[in-house]
Amino acid sequence: MNLEEGLAELHTHLGGSVASEILWTLAHEQGIALPVKDYWEFDRLVTIADPRRVDSLDALDQIYHWTELIQSSPLAVERSVHTAIGGAYRSQRITTLELRFNPMKRNRGGERDLDHIIMAASRGLDRAALEYPLVRAGLILMMDRTFTHEQNEVIVEKAIRYAPRGVVGVDIAGPRPGGARYPYRDLAPLVEAARSAGLGVTIHVGEEGGEHGVAEIAEVIEALAPDRIGHGILAARDPALSAALAERGIVLEICPTSNLLTRAIADETALRETLRTFVEHEVRFTIATDGPEMMRTHLRDEFELLLRIGALDADELAEANRRGHEATFIRERPLVAA
């Protein structure tokens, strides 16, 4: 498996990409009241140190509550973005990296100015570009399924406004209100506005939700026509969906360890069967971590897992990595060191 060109990671959340010791310091610098006083208790609070405590996406959202709170200041966002990019390159030699986050979940309900939060993230990109000139990095701003249409509209407007400053795409994630099927079709005007402005579109869908999740994938494909889909693993249950993904050239962002930890995929056998189904149906996909620090994994660990269980061979993994470099929403070239 030739990975000399560096790795590409297109699906990682800012709240899951910063090491516990950095978050610990940021929390204390900002005077945030934490529910624990000892660092190791804090480490268990903001990571899936014990997989038994996370049996669903709702449980995962409780962990994100703390990382998002700690990152709810311009100082913390800038340092988090800079740290995540540098860490990805130093530890994994990741040279194409997209970081996604919801700025409204980092402005303390309006207490912080939203533009300051986004500009701080942009400054983090700039600092990382100076220190790691071979890395292409960009930001994806996330809408949320619990937000009103008006709130999500503001996020898309901000993404368009800050496209010249490193915002490369939009996404939506978050819990479903009441666990009901989410009306993705309602997002069509916002998605089209982002697309028309030159932003990439990726949508969290098909990670869970049973038959609702399968139906949601079909709705997203038809109503939103995204460039990529975050997760989308439930499509493996429906040959027609796999065919539609292949025909449209939609790239899935597969996060193996994350899906195993949250029980979105039952076990390694199911993971292997899911990936082999996508290969068989020529569904395009790339591999990611979802959040390396929170998930206690890294991109090379994901590759080793998939090789070990026979989900993908070395050539298929190399192809998935190349696809990550090709499917990125980042268009500018990396800086070249003098």
TORFI-261397 format. One record per residue (C-alpha): residue number from 0; residue in three letters; x, y, z. Coordinates in Angstrom, 3 decimals, decimal comma. Example, Ala and Ser with C-alpha at 12.3 -4.5 7.8 and 13.67 -1.06 7.14 Angstrom:
BEGIN
{r 0; "ALA"; {12,300; -4,500; 7,800}}
{r 1; "SER"; {13,670; -1,060; 7,140}}
REM end
This chain:
BEGIN
{r 0; "MET"; {0,000; 0,000; 0,000}}
{r 1; "ASN"; {1,770; 3,115; -1,248}}
{r 2; "LEU"; {0,839; 6,075; 0,925}}
{r 3; "GLU"; {3,863; 8,219; 0,182}}
{r 4; "GLU"; {1,596; 11,031; -1,036}}
{r 5; "GLY"; {0,276; 11,351; 2,513}}
{r 6; "LEU"; {-3,116; 10,498; 3,898}}
{r 7; "ALA"; {-6,445; 12,211; 3,315}}
{r 8; "GLU"; {-9,037; 12,572; 6,063}}
{r 9; "LEU"; {-12,332; 14,166; 5,063}}
{r 10; "HIS"; {-14,565; 13,344; 8,037}}
{r 11; "THR"; {-13,366; 14,496; 11,424}}
{r 12; "HIS"; {-15,167; 16,704; 13,918}}
{r 13; "LEU"; {-13,254; 19,493; 15,609}}
{r 14; "GLY"; {-14,751; 18,447; 18,953}}
{r 15; "GLY"; {-13,202; 14,996; 18,567}}
{r 16; "SER"; {-9,856; 16,022; 17,097}}
{r 17; "VAL"; {-8,106; 17,756; 20,005}}
{r 18; "ALA"; {-6,158; 15,827; 22,624}}
{r 19; "SER"; {-7,511; 15,666; 26,162}}
{r 20; "GLU"; {-4,531; 17,501; 27,644}}
{r 21; "ILE"; {-5,130; 20,466; 25,318}}
{r 22; "LEU"; {-8,835; 20,559; 26,155}}
{r 23; "TRP"; {-7,984; 20,321; 29,863}}
{r 24; "THR"; {-5,744; 23,381; 29,634}}
{r 25; "LEU"; {-8,264; 25,312; 27,516}}
{r 26; "ALA"; {-11,000; 24,621; 30,059}}
{r 27; "HIS"; {-8,865; 25,965; 32,897}}
{r 28; "GLU"; {-7,671; 28,984; 30,943}}
{r 29; "GLN"; {-11,284; 29,976; 30,367}}
{r 30; "GLY"; {-12,492; 29,206; 33,878}}
{r 31; "ILE"; {-15,017; 26,601; 32,757}}
{r 32; "ALA"; {-16,636; 24,730; 35,628}}
{r 33; "LEU"; {-16,052; 21,043; 35,001}}
{r 34; "PRO"; {-17,877; 18,175; 36,725}}
{r 35; "VAL"; {-14,538; 16,542; 37,607}}
{r 36; "LYS"; {-11,350; 17,798; 39,263}}
{r 37; "ASP"; {-8,844; 15,132; 38,257}}
{r 38; "TYR"; {-7,303; 15,039; 34,769}}
{r 39; "TRP"; {-7,829; 11,302; 34,277}}
{r 40; "GLU"; {-11,503; 11,636; 35,145}}
{r 41; "PHE"; {-11,661; 14,444; 32,591}}
{r 42; "ASP"; {-9,993; 12,236; 29,998}}
{r 43; "ARG"; {-12,755; 9,684; 30,478}}
{r 44; "LEU"; {-15,320; 12,484; 30,180}}
{r 45; "VAL"; {-14,214; 13,700; 26,729}}
{r 46; "THR"; {-13,169; 10,431; 25,059}}
{r 47; "ILE"; {-14,575; 6,978; 24,548}}
{r 48; "ALA"; {-11,983; 5,593; 26,933}}
{r 49; "ASP"; {-14,486; 2,921; 27,931}}
{r 50; "PRO"; {-16,578; 1,768; 24,954}}
{r 51; "ARG"; {-19,227; 0,391; 27,302}}
{r 52; "ARG"; {-20,360; 3,902; 28,201}}
{r 53; "VAL"; {-21,282; 4,711; 24,582}}
{r 54; "ASP"; {-24,032; 2,520; 23,204}}
{r 55; "SER"; {-25,683; 5,030; 20,855}}
{r 56; "LEU"; {-25,236; 8,346; 19,094}}
{r 57; "ASP"; {-27,175; 10,039; 21,897}}
{r 58; "ALA"; {-24,486; 8,938; 24,357}}
{r 59; "LEU"; {-21,852; 10,285; 21,995}}
{r 60; "ASP"; {-23,638; 13,637; 21,913}}
{r 61; "GLN"; {-23,146; 13,880; 25,675}}
{r 62; "ILE"; {-19,390; 13,714; 25,171}}
{r 63; "TYR"; {-19,553; 16,360; 22,456}}
{r 64; "HIS"; {-21,421; 18,597; 24,897}}
{r 65; "TRP"; {-18,199; 19,021; 26,867}}
{r 66; "THR"; {-15,771; 19,388; 23,990}}
{r 67; "GLU"; {-18,022; 21,948; 22,295}}
{r 68; "LEU"; {-18,387; 23,893; 25,548}}
{r 69; "ILE"; {-14,625; 24,006; 26,033}}
{r 70; "GLN"; {-14,173; 25,177; 22,442}}
{r 71; "SER"; {-16,739; 27,969; 22,879}}
{r 72; "SER"; {-14,435; 30,958; 22,557}}
{r 73; "PRO"; {-12,345; 32,469; 19,764}}
{r 74; "LEU"; {-9,144; 31,582; 21,628}}
{r 75; "ALA"; {-10,165; 27,953; 22,070}}
{r 76; "VAL"; {-11,394; 27,525; 18,497}}
{r 77; "GLU"; {-8,230; 28,980; 16,984}}
{r 78; "ARG"; {-5,994; 26,786; 19,109}}
{r 79; "SER"; {-8,133; 23,721; 18,456}}
{r 80; "VAL"; {-8,002; 24,093; 14,669}}
{r 81; "HIS"; {-4,250; 24,768; 14,707}}
{r 82; "THR"; {-3,626; 21,829; 17,058}}
{r 83; "ALA"; {-5,787; 19,395; 15,088}}
{r 84; "ILE"; {-4,049; 20,135; 11,780}}
{r 85; "GLY"; {-0,552; 19,954; 13,231}}
{r 86; "GLY"; {-1,310; 16,786; 15,144}}
{r 87; "ALA"; {-2,777; 15,093; 12,075}}
{r 88; "TYR"; {0,317; 15,815; 10,020}}
{r 89; "ARG"; {2,878; 14,944; 12,707}}
{r 90; "SER"; {1,292; 11,690; 13,851}}
{r 91; "GLN"; {-0,284; 10,387; 10,622}}
{r 92; "ARG"; {1,271; 12,452; 7,815}}
{r 93; "ILE"; {-2,186; 13,614; 6,788}}
{r 94; "THR"; {-1,752; 16,107; 3,964}}
{r 95; "THR"; {-5,421; 16,673; 3,083}}
{r 96; "LEU"; {-7,627; 17,426; 6,078}}
{r 97; "GLU"; {-11,133; 18,798; 6,448}}
{r 98; "LEU"; {-12,338; 19,787; 9,917}}
{r 99; "ARG"; {-16,051; 20,192; 10,536}}
{r 100; "PHE"; {-17,793; 21,990; 13,361}}
{r 101; "ASN"; {-20,990; 23,830; 14,222}}
{r 102; "PRO"; {-20,149; 27,458; 15,075}}
{r 103; "MET"; {-23,500; 27,997; 16,838}}
{r 104; "LYS"; {-22,593; 25,259; 19,305}}
{r 105; "ARG"; {-19,498; 27,265; 20,180}}
{r 106; "ASN"; {-20,977; 30,724; 20,793}}
{r 107; "ARG"; {-22,692; 29,861; 24,087}}
{r 108; "GLY"; {-26,200; 30,475; 22,841}}
{r 109; "GLY"; {-25,364; 33,865; 21,368}}
{r 110; "GLU"; {-23,100; 35,102; 24,140}}
{r 111; "ARG"; {-20,132; 34,913; 21,778}}
{r 112; "ASP"; {-20,182; 36,589; 18,377}}
{r 113; "LEU"; {-20,586; 33,987; 15,619}}
{r 114; "ASP"; {-18,300; 35,816; 13,201}}
{r 115; "HIS"; {-15,539; 35,926; 15,805}}
{r 116; "ILE"; {-15,797; 32,159; 16,274}}
{r 117; "ILE"; {-15,532; 31,478; 12,532}}
{r 118; "MET"; {-12,731; 33,994; 12,042}}
{r 119; "ALA"; {-10,841; 32,360; 14,897}}
{r 120; "ALA"; {-11,081; 29,024; 13,101}}
{r 121; "SER"; {-9,750; 30,722; 9,978}}
{r 122; "ARG"; {-6,797; 32,087; 11,956}}
{r 123; "GLY"; {-6,085; 28,570; 13,143}}
{r 124; "LEU"; {-5,956; 27,475; 9,496}}
{r 125; "ASP"; {-3,573; 30,309; 8,651}}
{r 126; "ARG"; {-1,219; 29,488; 11,521}}
{r 127; "ALA"; {-1,180; 25,812; 10,542}}
{r 128; "ALA"; {-0,494; 26,706; 6,895}}
{r 129; "LEU"; {2,644; 28,568; 7,930}}
{r 130; "GLU"; {3,918; 25,708; 10,069}}
{r 131; "TYR"; {2,820; 22,814; 7,842}}
{r 132; "PRO"; {2,991; 24,101; 4,262}}
{r 133; "LEU"; {2,499; 20,661; 2,685}}
{r 134; "VAL"; {-0,933; 20,255; 4,281}}
{r 135; "ARG"; {-4,134; 21,261; 2,555}}
{r 136; "ALA"; {-6,755; 22,012; 5,220}}
{r 137; "GLY"; {-10,271; 23,421; 5,119}}
{r 138; "LEU"; {-13,323; 23,968; 7,312}}
{r 139; "ILE"; {-16,843; 22,586; 6,943}}
{r 140; "LEU"; {-19,591; 24,446; 8,804}}
{r 141; "MET"; {-22,315; 22,217; 10,159}}
{r 142; "MET"; {-26,033; 22,751; 10,431}}
{r 143; "ASP"; {-27,929; 20,777; 13,054}}
{r 144; "ARG"; {-31,060; 18,607; 12,945}}
{r 145; "THR"; {-32,299; 20,152; 16,197}}
{r 146; "PHE"; {-31,997; 23,714; 14,851}}
{r 147; "THR"; {-34,719; 25,799; 13,287}}
{r 148; "HIS"; {-34,618; 26,475; 9,561}}
{r 149; "GLU"; {-33,624; 30,048; 10,345}}
{r 150; "GLN"; {-30,647; 28,947; 12,446}}
{r 151; "ASN"; {-29,416; 26,593; 9,750}}
{r 152; "GLU"; {-29,889; 29,344; 7,181}}
{r 153; "VAL"; {-27,545; 31,594; 9,176}}
{r 154; "ILE"; {-24,889; 28,877; 9,222}}
{r 155; "VAL"; {-25,060; 28,500; 5,441}}
{r 156; "GLU"; {-24,889; 32,280; 5,013}}
{r 157; "LYS"; {-21,774; 32,361; 7,186}}
{r 158; "ALA"; {-20,223; 29,494; 5,234}}
{r 159; "ILE"; {-20,713; 31,411; 1,990}}
{r 160; "ARG"; {-19,382; 34,623; 3,510}}
{r 161; "TYR"; {-16,219; 32,980; 4,822}}
{r 162; "ALA"; {-15,484; 30,787; 1,803}}
{r 163; "PRO"; {-12,531; 33,076; 0,943}}
{r 164; "ARG"; {-11,151; 32,418; 4,441}}
{r 165; "GLY"; {-11,022; 28,633; 4,336}}
{r 166; "VAL"; {-14,614; 27,423; 4,645}}
{r 167; "VAL"; {-14,974; 24,786; 1,933}}
{r 168; "GLY"; {-18,311; 23,095; 2,574}}
{r 169; "VAL"; {-21,480; 22,575; 4,594}}
{r 170; "ASP"; {-22,915; 19,597; 6,446}}
{r 171; "ILE"; {-25,720; 18,725; 8,858}}
{r 172; "ALA"; {-25,660; 16,364; 11,837}}
{r 173; "GLY"; {-27,036; 16,173; 15,373}}
{r 174; "PRO"; {-29,803; 14,233; 17,115}}
{r 175; "ARG"; {-33,189; 13,737; 15,479}}
{r 176; "PRO"; {-35,938; 15,499; 17,455}}
{r 177; "GLY"; {-37,930; 12,732; 19,111}}
{r 178; "GLY"; {-35,987; 10,146; 17,139}}
{r 179; "ALA"; {-38,272; 10,725; 14,162}}
{r 180; "ARG"; {-37,258; 10,661; 10,516}}
{r 181; "TYR"; {-35,613; 13,958; 9,599}}
{r 182; "PRO"; {-37,077; 15,997; 6,699}}
{r 183; "TYR"; {-33,883; 16,435; 4,692}}
{r 184; "ARG"; {-35,894; 17,682; 1,729}}
{r 185; "ASP"; {-36,526; 20,935; 3,604}}
{r 186; "LEU"; {-32,797; 21,724; 3,387}}
{r 187; "ALA"; {-32,818; 21,841; -0,421}}
{r 188; "PRO"; {-32,851; 25,686; -0,732}}
{r 189; "LEU"; {-29,964; 26,010; 1,748}}
{r 190; "VAL"; {-27,935; 23,276; 0,082}}
{r 191; "GLU"; {-28,493; 24,821; -3,340}}
{r 192; "ALA"; {-27,389; 28,232; -2,077}}
{r 193; "ALA"; {-24,174; 26,709; -0,737}}
{r 194; "ARG"; {-23,554; 24,766; -3,927}}
{r 195; "SER"; {-24,170; 27,822; -6,091}}
{r 196; "ALA"; {-21,553; 29,695; -4,054}}
{r 197; "GLY"; {-18,981; 27,027; -4,839}}
{r 198; "LEU"; {-19,107; 25,158; -1,523}}
{r 199; "GLY"; {-19,032; 21,389; -1,262}}
{r 200; "VAL"; {-22,006; 19,557; 0,233}}
{r 201; "THR"; {-21,758; 16,555; 2,543}}
{r 202; "ILE"; {-24,670; 15,232; 4,595}}
{r 203; "HIS"; {-24,676; 13,059; 7,712}}
{r 204; "VAL"; {-27,174; 10,300; 6,942}}
{r 205; "GLY"; {-27,503; 6,539; 7,026}}
{r 206; "GLU"; {-25,451; 6,006; 10,154}}
{r 207; "GLU"; {-28,392; 4,790; 12,220}}
{r 208; "GLY"; {-32,166; 4,926; 12,299}}
{r 209; "GLY"; {-33,024; 1,502; 10,892}}
{r 210; "GLU"; {-35,485; 1,652; 8,015}}
{r 211; "HIS"; {-35,882; 5,383; 8,582}}
{r 212; "GLY"; {-32,166; 5,703; 7,962}}
{r 213; "VAL"; {-32,410; 3,792; 4,684}}
{r 214; "ALA"; {-35,302; 5,987; 3,544}}
{r 215; "GLU"; {-33,375; 9,100; 4,549}}
{r 216; "ILE"; {-30,447; 8,127; 2,323}}
{r 217; "ALA"; {-32,798; 7,835; -0,644}}
{r 218; "GLU"; {-34,307; 11,236; 0,175}}
{r 219; "VAL"; {-30,881; 12,860; 0,489}}
{r 220; "ILE"; {-29,722; 11,451; -2,850}}
{r 221; "GLU"; {-32,817; 12,662; -4,699}}
{r 222; "ALA"; {-33,550; 15,956; -2,923}}
{r 223; "LEU"; {-30,074; 17,221; -2,036}}
{r 224; "ALA"; {-27,709; 15,472; -4,494}}
{r 225; "PRO"; {-24,687; 15,885; -2,184}}
{r 226; "ASP"; {-21,096; 15,469; -3,297}}
{r 227; "ARG"; {-20,465; 13,218; -0,323}}
{r 228; "ILE"; {-22,350; 11,495; 2,490}}
{r 229; "GLY"; {-21,071; 11,198; 6,044}}
{r 230; "HIS"; {-21,244; 7,503; 6,959}}
{r 231; "GLY"; {-24,115; 6,196; 4,768}}
{r 232; "ILE"; {-23,415; 2,639; 5,899}}
{r 233; "LEU"; {-27,102; 1,620; 5,881}}
{r 234; "ALA"; {-27,056; 1,874; 2,088}}
{r 235; "ALA"; {-25,346; -1,525; 2,082}}
{r 236; "ARG"; {-28,726; -3,040; 3,036}}
{r 237; "ASP"; {-30,388; -1,894; -0,186}}
{r 238; "PRO"; {-28,910; -2,802; -3,603}}
{r 239; "ALA"; {-30,933; -0,028; -5,256}}
{r 240; "LEU"; {-29,393; 2,562; -2,950}}
{r 241; "SER"; {-25,894; 1,259; -3,578}}
{r 242; "ALA"; {-26,581; 1,453; -7,307}}
{r 243; "ALA"; {-27,844; 5,029; -6,970}}
{r 244; "LEU"; {-24,746; 6,074; -5,020}}
{r 245; "ALA"; {-22,490; 4,494; -7,632}}
{r 246; "GLU"; {-24,380; 6,064; -10,528}}
{r 247; "ARG"; {-24,300; 9,555; -8,971}}
{r 248; "GLY"; {-20,647; 9,246; -7,967}}
{r 249; "ILE"; {-21,463; 10,215; -4,375}}
{r 250; "VAL"; {-18,534; 9,480; -2,069}}
{r 251; "LEU"; {-19,221; 7,913; 1,335}}
{r 252; "GLU"; {-17,091; 8,960; 4,299}}
{r 253; "ILE"; {-16,719; 5,672; 6,195}}
{r 254; "CYS"; {-15,623; 5,837; 9,857}}
{r 255; "PRO"; {-15,092; 2,202; 10,929}}
{r 256; "THR"; {-14,052; 2,469; 14,581}}
{r 257; "SER"; {-16,637; 5,158; 15,306}}
{r 258; "ASN"; {-19,426; 3,027; 13,838}}
{r 259; "LEU"; {-18,311; 0,036; 15,911}}
{r 260; "LEU"; {-18,093; 2,065; 19,138}}
{r 261; "THR"; {-21,555; 3,620; 18,723}}
{r 262; "ARG"; {-23,070; 0,265; 17,695}}
{r 263; "ALA"; {-24,044; 1,678; 14,307}}
{r 264; "ILE"; {-22,317; -1,459; 12,998}}
{r 265; "ALA"; {-22,789; -4,555; 15,136}}
{r 266; "ASP"; {-19,319; -6,076; 14,901}}
{r 267; "GLU"; {-16,269; -6,560; 12,714}}
{r 268; "THR"; {-18,064; -9,173; 10,613}}
{r 269; "ALA"; {-20,806; -6,690; 9,782}}
{r 270; "LEU"; {-18,188; -4,049; 9,036}}
{r 271; "ARG"; {-16,424; -6,373; 6,611}}
{r 272; "GLU"; {-19,707; -7,272; 4,905}}
{r 273; "THR"; {-20,640; -3,588; 4,577}}
{r 274; "LEU"; {-17,363; -2,650; 2,902}}
{r 275; "ARG"; {-17,405; -5,675; 0,603}}
{r 276; "THR"; {-20,947; -4,779; -0,464}}
{r 277; "PHE"; {-19,824; -1,282; -1,395}}
{r 278; "VAL"; {-16,837; -2,641; -3,330}}
{r 279; "GLU"; {-19,079; -5,098; -5,166}}
{r 280; "HIS"; {-21,510; -2,345; -6,165}}
{r 281; "GLU"; {-18,699; 0,077; -7,071}}
{r 282; "VAL"; {-19,780; 2,605; -4,448}}
{r 283; "ARG"; {-17,065; 5,205; -3,983}}
{r 284; "PHE"; {-15,850; 5,762; -0,424}}
{r 285; "THR"; {-12,981; 7,064; 1,646}}
{r 286; "ILE"; {-11,884; 6,172; 5,175}}
{r 287; "ALA"; {-11,905; 8,536; 8,167}}
{r 288; "THR"; {-11,902; 8,529; 11,975}}
{r 289; "ASP"; {-14,855; 10,819; 12,868}}
{r 290; "GLY"; {-12,628; 12,290; 15,596}}
{r 291; "PRO"; {-9,285; 10,618; 16,327}}
{r 292; "GLU"; {-8,748; 11,827; 19,883}}
{r 293; "MET"; {-12,285; 11,173; 21,075}}
{r 294; "MET"; {-12,447; 7,753; 19,376}}
{r 295; "ARG"; {-8,980; 6,705; 20,554}}
{r 296; "THR"; {-7,933; 5,870; 17,016}}
{r 297; "HIS"; {-6,008; 7,351; 14,103}}
{r 298; "LEU"; {-6,300; 7,010; 10,365}}
{r 299; "ARG"; {-3,520; 4,431; 10,048}}
{r 300; "ASP"; {-5,247; 2,410; 12,786}}
{r 301; "GLU"; {-8,387; 2,398; 10,637}}
{r 302; "PHE"; {-6,436; 1,058; 7,658}}
{r 303; "GLU"; {-4,845; -1,638; 9,794}}
{r 304; "LEU"; {-8,270; -2,650; 11,166}}
{r 305; "LEU"; {-9,769; -3,018; 7,695}}
{r 306; "LEU"; {-6,764; -5,015; 6,494}}
{r 307; "ARG"; {-6,852; -7,279; 9,545}}
{r 308; "ILE"; {-10,508; -8,231; 9,181}}
{r 309; "GLY"; {-10,334; -8,632; 5,408}}
{r 310; "ALA"; {-12,694; -5,769; 4,674}}
{r 311; "LEU"; {-10,302; -4,197; 2,147}}
{r 312; "ASP"; {-6,982; -5,220; 0,693}}
{r 313; "ALA"; {-3,942; -2,980; 0,371}}
{r 314; "ASP"; {-4,788; -1,819; -3,142}}
{r 315; "GLU"; {-8,358; -0,994; -2,179}}
{r 316; "LEU"; {-7,169; 1,004; 0,815}}
{r 317; "ALA"; {-4,707; 2,922; -1,335}}
{r 318; "GLU"; {-7,533; 3,669; -3,765}}
{r 319; "ALA"; {-9,763; 4,897; -0,930}}
{r 320; "ASN"; {-6,968; 7,197; 0,211}}
{r 321; "ARG"; {-6,446; 8,563; -3,319}}
{r 322; "ARG"; {-10,158; 9,169; -3,519}}
{r 323; "GLY"; {-9,949; 11,243; -0,363}}
{r 324; "HIS"; {-7,404; 13,541; -1,988}}
{r 325; "GLU"; {-9,583; 13,763; -5,094}}
{r 326; "ALA"; {-12,955; 14,214; -3,364}}
{r 327; "THR"; {-11,856; 16,975; -1,011}}
{r 328; "PHE"; {-13,684; 20,287; -1,174}}
{r 329; "ILE"; {-10,343; 22,092; -0,806}}
{r 330; "ARG"; {-9,337; 23,631; -4,091}}
{r 331; "GLU"; {-6,318; 25,801; -3,373}}
{r 332; "ARG"; {-2,855; 24,316; -3,530}}
{r 333; "PRO"; {-0,760; 23,938; -0,375}}
{r 334; "LEU"; {1,911; 26,492; 0,308}}
{r 335; "VAL"; {5,406; 25,444; -0,727}}
{r 336; "ALA"; {8,196; 26,008; 1,731}}
{r 337; "ALA"; {10,867; 28,390; 0,471}}
REM end
